[in-house]
């Protein structure tokens, strides 16, 4: 593995034996053997080529806001793009943004310029790349509504994909089916609006989040996608799991589609709650709950 470290240092910065707890909003996870920060797109391509050819597992990592990592050690490379892919270029109503940019940062920056479209995103603590990966959304709006195209690394080639080239739906896109594709940049088309009006919408939704979400405790946001018949939190309530706790993890009393880390939760604590909800919703309501959170490094 000394050779691996030497090779990766040619392409960027490398850190060893990093607690995954520090990389996720859940504050849960084991050790990552290596965390790698490439310093250019060219070096990202070269590093991935090397890892692939040498059969070293790797994972592209955003802001860790939608991931449940296991408590096992990850004997591979977590690749973080936020040090490299962090620029925003705005020309008129067109926004070209790197995948590593915080979605909240982008939402507030466009708001101050009087550009409407990202109001829904001011409470989503993830990256642009993560939002594109799963079609993140809130308040009946989502990322792909305003998307023009995405720059993707696939088959070691850079390629722009128009929105029409990507299959997307509620909390699912082509990227979920092709995890080897790497999102690098995106172009969005916004609408010119009034700064004060946009800020009022943002402030209203901010207050609603404070009142309805357990923002004081570590979580990964909504755990389950909303089924067609009712909201996921209503399902959790109907099967009696609001406030249910296993180990240090609990279905929140504030918003029952959030699992919160109330006392040094283990990944298995969260996993057991997820599986319990899936089983009971099927048995009692004939509803298939689908997790929105991504499971990483499970055996």
C-alpha positions in Angstrom: 0.0 0.0 0.0 3.0 2.3 0.3 3.1 2.4 -3.5 -0.5 3.4 -3.6 0.1 6.3 -1.3 3.1 7.4 -3.4 1.0 7.2 -6.6 -1.9 9.1 -5.2 0.4 11.9 -3.9 1.3 12.5 -7.5 -2.3 13.3 -8.2 -3.4 15.2 -5.1 -3.5 15.0 -1.3 -3.9 11.8 0.6 -4.9 11.3 4.3 -4.7 7.9 6.0 -7.0 6.2 8.6 -9.7 8.8 8.7 -12.9 8.3 10.7 -15.9 8.2 8.4 -17.8 9.7 11.2 -16.1 13.0 10.3 -17.3 12.7 6.7 -21.0 12.1 7.2 -23.9 14.1 8.6 -24.9 11.0 10.5 -21.6 11.0 12.4 -21.5 7.3 12.0 -19.0 5.0 10.4 -15.7 3.1 10.7 -12.2 4.0 9.4 -11.4 4.8 5.8 -8.0 3.6 4.9 -7.4 6.5 2.5 -9.2 9.7 1.7 -7.9 11.3 -1.5 -8.3 14.8 -2.8 -7.4 15.1 -6.5 -6.1 18.5 -7.6 -7.4 18.5 -11.2 -9.8 16.7 -13.4 -6.9 15.3 -15.4 -5.4 13.8 -12.2 -8.8 12.5 -11.1 -9.0 10.6 -14.4 -5.4 9.2 -14.0 -6.0 8.2 -10.4 -9.2 6.4 -11.1 -7.5 4.6 -14.0 -4.7 3.5 -11.7 -7.1 2.3 -9.0 -9.2 0.4 -11.5 -6.2 -1.3 -13.1 -4.8 -2.3 -9.7 -8.2 -3.6 -8.4 -8.4 -1.0 -5.5 -11.9 -0.2 -4.5 -12.9 3.5 -4.4 -15.9 5.6 -3.7 -16.6 9.1 -5.0 -17.8 11.1 -2.0 -19.8 14.3 -1.8 -20.7 16.0 1.5 -21.8 12.7 3.1 -25.3 14.0 3.9 -27.2 11.1 2.5 -25.0 8.1 3.5 -25.2 5.4 6.2 -21.6 4.0 6.4 -21.1 0.7 8.2 -18.9 0.5 11.2 -16.4 -1.7 9.3 -13.0 -0.4 8.1 -13.1 0.6 4.4 -9.9 -0.8 2.9 -10.1 1.4 -0.2 -10.0 5.0 -1.3 -12.7 7.6 -0.6 -12.3 10.3 -3.3 -13.4 13.8 -2.2 -13.9 16.3 -5.0 -14.9 19.4 -3.0 -11.3 20.7 -2.8 -11.1 20.7 -6.6 -14.6 21.1 -7.9 -15.8 24.2 -6.1 -16.4 27.0 -8.6 -19.6 28.8 -9.7 -19.8 30.7 -12.9 -22.9 32.8 -13.5 -23.7 34.5 -16.8 -27.2 36.0 -17.0 -29.6 33.3 -16.1 -27.2 30.4 -16.9 -25.3 28.9 -14.0 -22.2 26.6 -14.6 -21.3 25.0 -11.3 -18.9 22.3 -10.1 -20.2 19.1 -8.5 -18.4 19.8 -5.3 -20.2 23.0 -4.5 -22.5 23.1 -1.6 -26.2 23.2 -2.7 -27.0 25.6 0.0 -24.2 27.9 -0.9 -25.3 27.9 -4.6 -28.9 28.6 -3.6 -28.1 31.6 -1.5 -25.6 33.0 -4.1 -28.2 32.8 -6.9 -30.8 34.3 -4.6 -28.7 37.4 -4.0 -28.4 37.9 -7.7 -32.2 37.7 -8.1 -32.1 34.4 -9.8 -35.0 32.0 -9.0 -34.9 28.3 -9.2 -32.9 27.0 -6.2 -35.2 28.2 -3.5 -36.1 24.6 -2.7 -32.4 23.8 -2.0 -31.6 26.2 0.8 -32.2 23.4 3.4 -30.6 20.5 1.6 -27.1 19.9 3.1 -25.5 18.2 0.2 -23.4 18.9 -2.9 -24.5 19.7 -6.4 -23.2 16.4 -7.5 -25.2 14.6 -4.8 -28.3 16.4 -5.8 -27.9 15.4 -9.4 -27.1 11.9 -8.5 -30.5 11.3 -6.7 -32.5 14.2 -8.1 -32.8 15.9 -4.7 -35.7 18.1 -4.0 -38.1 19.7 -1.5 -41.4 21.6 -1.5 -42.5 19.8 -4.7 -39.5 21.0 -6.7 -36.4 19.1 -7.7 -32.9 19.5 -9.2 -33.8 18.4 -12.7 -36.5 21.0 -13.2 -33.8 23.6 -13.9 -31.0 21.4 -15.3 -29.6 21.9 -18.8 -26.8 19.4 -18.9 -24.2 17.6 -16.9 -20.4 17.0 -17.5 -19.7 13.3 -16.7 -16.6 11.2 -16.6 -17.5 7.7 -18.0 -15.3 5.1 -19.7 -12.3 7.5 -18.9 -13.8 10.1 -21.2 -15.4 13.5 -20.5 -18.9 13.9 -21.9 -21.7 16.4 -21.7 -25.1 14.8 -21.2 -28.1 16.8 -21.9 -31.0 16.5 -19.5 -32.9 14.6 -22.2 -30.1 12.0 -22.2 -30.6 11.2 -18.5 -33.4 9.2 -17.1 -34.7 10.8 -13.9 -37.7 10.5 -11.6 -38.5 11.0 -8.0 -35.2 10.5 -6.1 -33.8 8.4 -8.9 -31.6 9.0 -12.0 -29.4 7.2 -14.5 -26.5 7.9 -12.2 -28.0 5.6 -9.5 -27.9 2.8 -12.1 -24.4 3.6 -13.3 -22.4 4.3 -10.1 -19.2 4.3 -12.2 -20.2 7.5 -13.9 -18.7 10.6 -12.1 -20.6 13.9 -12.1 -18.1 16.8 -12.5 -20.1 19.9 -13.5 -23.6 21.0 -14.4 -25.3 23.8 -16.2 -28.6 25.2 -14.9 -31.1 27.6 -16.4 -32.7 29.9 -13.8 -35.3 32.7 -14.1 -34.7 36.3 -13.3 -36.8 37.3 -10.3 -37.0 39.8 -7.4 -34.4 39.4 -4.6 -36.8 40.4 -1.9 -39.5 37.9 -3.1 -36.9 35.1 -3.3 -35.6 35.8 0.1 -39.1 35.8 1.6 -39.7 32.3 0.2 -36.3 31.1 1.5 -37.0 32.6 5.0 -40.5 31.1 5.1 -39.1 27.6 4.3 -36.2 28.1 6.8 -38.7 28.7 9.6 -40.8 25.7 8.5 -37.6 23.5 8.6 -36.7 24.7 12.1 -40.2 23.9 13.3 -40.6 20.5 11.6 -37.1 18.9 11.4 -34.7 17.7 14.1 -31.9 19.9 13.0 -30.1 19.8 16.4 -29.1 16.1 16.1 -27.0 14.2 13.5 -29.1 12.6 10.7 -29.1 11.9 7.0 -32.3 13.8 6.4 -35.3 11.8 5.1 -34.7 8.1 5.4 -37.4 6.9 3.1 -38.8 8.0 -0.2 -42.5 9.0 -0.1 -44.7 6.2 -1.3 -47.5 7.1 -3.7 -50.3 6.8 -1.1 -49.0 8.9 1.7 -46.0 10.7 3.1 -43.2 8.4 4.5 -43.6 10.1 7.9 -47.3 9.1 7.9 -46.3 5.5 7.3 -43.8 5.6 10.2 -46.5 7.0 12.4 -49.2 4.5 11.3 -46.9 1.6 12.2 -46.1 3.1 15.6 -42.4 3.8 15.1 -42.2 7.6 15.9 -39.8 7.8 18.8 -38.7 4.1 18.5 -35.1 3.7 19.6 -32.6 1.0 19.0 -29.2 1.6 20.6 -28.2 5.2 20.0 -30.5 5.7 17.0 -34.1 6.8 17.1 -37.0 7.7 14.7 -37.3 11.4 15.5 -40.2 12.7 17.6 -40.1 15.9 15.6 -40.2 14.3 12.1 -40.6 10.6 12.0 -39.0 10.1 8.6 -35.7 11.2 10.2 -33.6 8.8 12.1 -31.4 10.7 14.5 -28.2 9.9 16.2 -29.1 10.6 19.8 -26.3 8.7 21.7 -23.3 7.6 19.8 -25.3 5.4 17.5 -23.8 2.5 15.6 -24.5 1.9 12.0 -26.2 -1.3 12.9 -28.7 0.6 15.2 -29.8 2.7 12.2 -29.9 -0.3 9.9 -32.2 -2.3 12.3 -34.6 0.6 12.5 -34.7 0.9 8.7 -35.4 -2.8 8.3 -38.0 -2.8 11.1 -39.9 0.0 9.3 -39.7 -1.8 5.9 -41.0 -5.0 7.5 -43.9 -3.5 9.4 -45.0 -1.2 6.6 -45.3 -4.2 4.3 -47.0 -6.4 6.9 -49.5 -3.8 8.3 -50.1 -1.4 5.4 -48.9 -3.4 2.3 -46.6 -0.5 1.5 -43.1 -0.9 0.2 -40.9 1.7 1.9 -37.8 2.4 -0.2 -34.7 3.9 1.6 -33.6 7.3 0.3 -30.3 7.0 2.3 -27.3 5.3 0.6 -25.7 2.3 2.3 -21.9 2.3 2.1 -19.4 -0.4 2.9 -21.9 -3.0 4.2 -20.9 -6.7 4.1 
